[in-house]
């Protein structure tokens, strides 16, 4: 089964061709990603209107490159998938409209993919892991702990009550004038910093429900930065290292709680999986590896190229759904918000 996937939910224009041969790992035939760092750098974050326009300008070239590198044509495909949300609605419209047009022209099934589900299923693309498994989904816009029971079957165990993990990294970077994108720069500066210099709080540490709250930690960083100002390069390094250490401790604690909750409700998971842009952070990966070892579980983290937004995860999710006979009508509308667990009751929490 060959599926084309298009991703345009934020500031990456991506297209990929993936082959699904069965229950084992899939094969990525091409995965082309065009980032928009230069377009947004001057603003310190993603500007939705600029992002949507950049998707329009880049998509034809990205799509052509993906087909060429895979050595296939539209007629060779078994389906066309696109991320239909959640995300910036202007960008979502671009990819969704293009995918529908391609499906009509090639007379192929169309699959509307939940961007979060694509992250959730990436471990099956790369490692072929079996259901059920525990997922930490951590990105700039989303932080959730989920029981992944099957395609389309997700139970949210915990979520963030304010900032997402990636959002907190980016806000700290902006606070310290580290530029955009901020998360990777915080990690780079932390490498030469002292993680014990600043005693930052570990919000929600030890709570019975595996939720996150990061706004207090972010405020603590701001207050310490103001206290020691003007900041030297070493001050910045130490702030980044101490902040990152606090985040890693919180993540480890929250995953430990979620693992026990998962076992009580669903039995032992086949693995602990981390996905999303924050999964690229080395210290967080190491913290999760320690938790996995403690719990006697396997940790599955995607290759760095598949941590951020990409077309391969969209194509794979489309292939997983298509294998179950699931396809969508061309009237499918973009969804700026689209939680994985529709039954989760979380007043005031981010979906």
Phi, psi and omega in degrees: 000122179251127181228137173267135177237135178243134181232120181215031188281341181222252185237024168240129172263118188221146175217144184209151171245126181234142175253129175249120183254350182165214182277349181280187178301153176270180179235124178270112180275331175200152179205095185254126181232128176245108181279163183240032184303314183297323183294328187252350186304319183294340183260354179072015180175176184281128175261114188307316182295319178294319180299314182297317179295321179294324176298316180301317183289329188263338194297318181301314181293319180295316179298313180300319180295320181295317179294317182296313182294330178279344181070035180230166174243171178302325181293338180281345186285155173257348179188160178235123182242150175216147173289118183259008180140176348286159180163192178287120193298325179298315178293319179302318181300320182300307182292320181295316180296318179297316181296319178298317180297317179296319179297321179293312183297318183272354182057050181239157177297147177251136179233121175271119187254135169285121181306323179290322177295325178298315174299318185296329185263358183302325180296334176283328174294314187274325188236353178063030185289153182271156170284153355268160175214160179267129183241129164260111178259111187228115181214190179292333183246350187218138170220113183216151168247124189229145166270115179265104186264341180171176177298122181080006183237101185227135176239119181280123179266326181203159180209178176270140179270352178211260183282146168283162182302310181296325178297319179295317177301314182294322181290323176294319178299317180294321178301325183261010178058046181265357178089183184237139356285142192277323185306307179299328180288323175299315180297319181295316181291330180294336182299330181250018180254169178262109184288353182251001183293318182250127182272077182281152180290160174246084186301140178069007184302125177084357179295151184289330178264133186279054177266166179242151169212119188243355183294324179294322177295318178298319178296321179298321177297316180298316182295320178292322178297320178292325183292322184262001181300148002286143188277131171275170177301321180291324176302314180297315179301316182292321177298316180296316181295317181291320177297312182297322178297320178295316179299314181299320178296317179297314180301314181300316180295315182294321178292322178300315178295317181295324180298314180296320178297317179302311182300321180295324187266326190231002186084182183291133177285155178289338181190163165259125185243137173241135182215163183102169186303325182289344178295346178281347183288122185297319182292323178292321176299317181294321177297319179291326177296321178295317178298315180301318179296318178301320185272356183068031183246161176271135174261129176241118177235132183292159172304153184305324182295341182252007177283314179282181180295136182203163181281335183298320181292327178291315179299318181294315178300321176298319180293320178298317180289319181296325179297336178266006180081017182263120173220169189237155177283153181291352177275000182303126185264150177298146182235100178301328175237133184202081182293148178288318179259096185292338182272353184292127178261113183218073179301125178083355181261158180277136181280000000 
